[in-house]
Amino acid sequence: EVQLVESGGGLVQPGGSLRLSCAASGFTFRRSVMTWARQAPGKGLEWVSTIDTGGTTTYADSMKGRFTISRDNTKNTVYLQMNSLKPEDTALYYCTALGRRGQGTQVTVSS
């Protein structure tokens, strides 16, 4: 059974940083493309970033230069380093793989 467990969210001031983690199990992690997505209050699911099995990364335009996705295949974990956070980054952040997603971790950017 695919399981994805996100962590690392919290309350941070504008301009601050957070590092999200997603621990994966139930599938062959190193062979899977991993994606982060987010959902802000009252809005639909928004793609944030993807890392493929070879480590190639892609980002939504509004995250380029601020967010960094990475993966550790020895730990079956994908990360999202978020810097220069803005209030509009406030959302529930999900890790997704194989059409499944975790329960999400809340990120709130506010002074």
N, C-alpha and C positions, 0 to 999 in steps of 0.2 A: 504494500500500500504506500503510495506517495505521501510523504509527510514533509511539510515545510514550516519551519518555526522561526518567525522573525523576532528580533529583539534589538534594543539599542535606542528606541525612540525616547522622546521626552520633551520637556519645555526648554527652549533656548531663546536667547535674545537675538534680535536681528544682527547679522554679521557673524554670528557664532557658528559652531561646527558640531556635527554629530556623525557617528559611525554606526550604521545599521549592519546587522548580521542576519543571515538566514541559514539555519542548519537544515540540511536536506537528508532524507533517508527514504528507503523503499524503492530506489531505482539506481541505475548506474550513473552517478553524478558526473564523472569525468567525460561521459559521452553526451551530456545534455546541455543544451543552450539554456542559460539562466537569464531571467529578466526581472527587473524591478518596475513596478507600476504604482500609481498612487491615486487616491480618490479624496478630493476635497469635499467639505460639507456642501451638499446640494448639487454636486457636479458628478459627471461620469468618470469612469476609470480612464486614467491618463498614463500612457507609456512614458517611462523615465529613461531606462537604459537597458542594454542587453550585452551579454558577454557570451561569445560562442566557445566551442570546445577547444579552439586553438588560442583563445585569449584575445581575440579581436573584439573591440568594444565599439558600441554606438550609443549616442545620446540624443535626447530631445534637445532642440535648439536652446530652449530656456535653461537647460542644465549644463550645457557645454562650458567647460572652463571652471565650473564650480563643483560638480559632482564627479566622482571617480568610482567606477565599478571594478571589482577584482574578485578572484576566486582562489580558493585553496583546495585543490583536489585531494590533498592528504587529510583534510578535515571535513570534506563534503560541505563546505561553507562558501557562500557568496557574500560579499560585502558591498556596502555603498557608503563611501566617504562623502559627506556633504559639507561644503564650506560656503562661507559668505551667504548664509541662509537669509531668506527674505520672508516676510509675513505671508506672501502668496505661496510659499512652500508648505504651509500648514496643510496636512493631509494625513490620511491613513495610508501607510506605505506597505505594499505587498511584494512578496517574492513569488515568482511564478515559474513553473516548469511543467512540461508535458500536459499543458492545459489545466493544470491545477494551481491553486494558490493557497498561501497560509492564512492565518487569522489576521495578520497585519500588525503593525506597530505604529502607534500614534506619534506624529511629530507636530509640535506646536511652536511656532516662531512668533514671539510676542515680547514686548517690553513691559 
